[in-house]
């Protein structure tokens, strides 16, 4: 049955879309300073990544008991790798940079934020493709 991995993947997709919309918008709210917004972002993205890990595990566990098209299997592995890179490579760099700003400093320029955004976009496309494959398999 492909319904459970489809459901967990699309819940994951929805969470990523929602946070991706929220993240830049919080800086437009009255009274939100850059340090305050970054502090909120640290908390939100840690929570998101934890929830994503749970959803990735749930998706993988339910997928193990479903018909497994090769393309969907490859996408699920790529999703897991993408999440691991975000959590263990890119996010620590972003957190260090945010802490410098929160503490009143000016960090050196970095492309880490663009890397995280690119990985988020790739993850969204992979989640959508994973679901589409499951729907038509």
C-alpha positions as CSV (number, residue, x, y, z in Angstrom):
1,X,0.0,0.0,0.0
2,X,1.5,3.3,-1.0
3,X,-1.0,5.5,0.9
4,X,1.0,5.8,4.1
5,X,4.4,6.8,2.6
6,X,2.5,9.2,0.3
7,X,0.7,10.8,3.3
8,X,3.9,11.2,5.4
9,X,5.8,12.6,2.4
10,X,3.1,15.1,1.7
11,X,2.9,16.1,5.3
12,X,6.7,16.7,5.2
13,X,6.3,18.7,2.0
14,X,3.6,20.8,3.6
15,X,5.7,21.6,6.6
16,X,8.7,22.6,4.5
17,X,6.5,24.9,2.3
18,X,4.9,26.5,5.4
19,X,8.2,27.2,7.1
20,X,9.7,28.4,3.8
21,X,6.9,31.0,3.6
22,X,7.1,31.9,7.2
23,X,10.9,32.4,7.4
24,X,11.2,35.6,5.4
25,X,7.8,37.0,6.4
26,X,8.7,37.2,10.1
27,X,11.3,39.9,9.3
28,X,8.4,42.1,8.0
29,X,6.5,42.0,11.2
30,X,6.4,45.3,13.2
31,X,9.1,45.4,15.9
32,X,11.1,42.3,14.6
33,X,14.7,43.2,14.5
34,X,17.3,41.1,12.6
35,X,18.7,39.6,15.8
36,X,15.3,38.8,17.1
37,X,14.2,37.3,13.8
38,X,17.4,35.2,13.6
39,X,16.8,34.0,17.2
40,X,13.3,32.9,16.3
41,X,14.7,31.2,13.1
42,X,17.2,29.2,15.2
43,X,14.4,27.7,17.2
44,X,12.0,27.2,14.3
45,X,14.5,25.5,12.0
46,X,15.8,23.2,14.7
47,X,12.2,22.1,15.4
48,X,11.5,21.8,11.7
49,X,14.6,19.6,11.1
50,X,13.6,17.4,14.0
51,X,10.1,17.0,12.7
52,X,11.6,16.3,9.2
53,X,13.7,13.6,10.7
54,X,10.7,11.9,12.2
55,X,8.7,12.3,9.0
56,X,11.7,10.9,6.9
57,X,11.9,7.9,9.2
58,X,8.1,7.4,9.1
59,X,8.1,7.7,5.3
60,X,11.0,5.2,5.0
61,X,9.3,2.8,7.5
62,X,6.0,2.9,5.7
63,X,7.7,2.7,2.3
64,X,9.5,-0.5,3.4
65,X,6.1,-2.2,3.5
66,X,4.8,-0.8,0.2
67,X,5.6,-1.5,-3.5
68,X,8.9,0.3,-4.0
69,X,9.4,1.7,-7.4
70,X,13.2,2.2,-8.1
71,X,12.7,6.0,-8.9
72,X,10.9,6.5,-5.5
73,X,13.6,4.6,-3.7
74,X,16.3,6.8,-5.2
75,X,14.4,9.9,-4.3
76,X,13.9,8.8,-0.7
77,X,17.6,8.2,-0.4
78,X,18.4,11.5,-2.0
79,X,15.9,13.2,0.4
80,X,17.6,11.7,3.4
81,X,21.0,12.7,2.2
82,X,19.7,16.3,1.5
83,X,18.3,16.5,5.0
84,X,21.5,15.2,6.6
85,X,23.6,17.8,4.6
86,X,21.2,20.6,5.7
87,X,21.3,19.5,9.4
88,X,25.0,18.6,9.8
89,X,26.8,20.8,7.2
90,X,24.8,23.9,6.3
91,X,22.7,24.7,9.4
92,X,25.7,24.8,11.8
93,X,27.2,27.4,9.6
94,X,24.0,29.4,9.5
95,X,23.6,29.1,13.3
96,X,27.2,30.3,13.9
97,X,26.6,33.3,11.6
98,X,23.2,34.1,13.3
99,X,24.8,34.0,16.8
100,X,27.4,36.5,15.7
101,X,24.6,38.8,14.5
102,X,22.5,38.2,17.6
103,X,25.6,39.1,19.7
104,X,25.9,42.4,17.8
105,X,28.8,41.4,15.5
106,X,29.1,41.4,11.8
107,X,30.0,38.1,10.3
108,X,32.0,37.6,7.1
109,X,30.0,37.1,3.9
110,X,28.7,33.6,3.4
111,X,26.8,31.6,0.8
112,X,25.5,29.2,3.4
113,X,22.0,30.7,3.3
114,X,21.8,30.3,-0.5
115,X,23.0,26.7,-0.1
116,X,20.2,26.0,2.4
117,X,17.6,27.6,0.1
118,X,18.8,25.5,-2.8
119,X,18.7,22.4,-0.8
120,X,15.1,23.3,0.4
121,X,14.0,23.8,-3.2
122,X,15.6,20.5,-4.2
123,X,13.9,18.8,-1.3
124,X,10.5,20.2,-2.3
125,X,10.9,19.0,-5.8
126,X,12.0,15.5,-4.7
127,X,9.1,15.2,-2.2
128,X,6.6,16.2,-4.9
129,X,8.1,13.8,-7.4
130,X,8.2,11.0,-4.8
131,X,4.5,11.5,-4.1
132,X,3.6,11.6,-7.8
133,X,5.5,8.4,-8.4
134,X,3.7,6.7,-5.6
135,X,0.3,8.0,-6.8
136,X,0.8,6.5,-10.3
137,X,2.5,3.2,-9.2
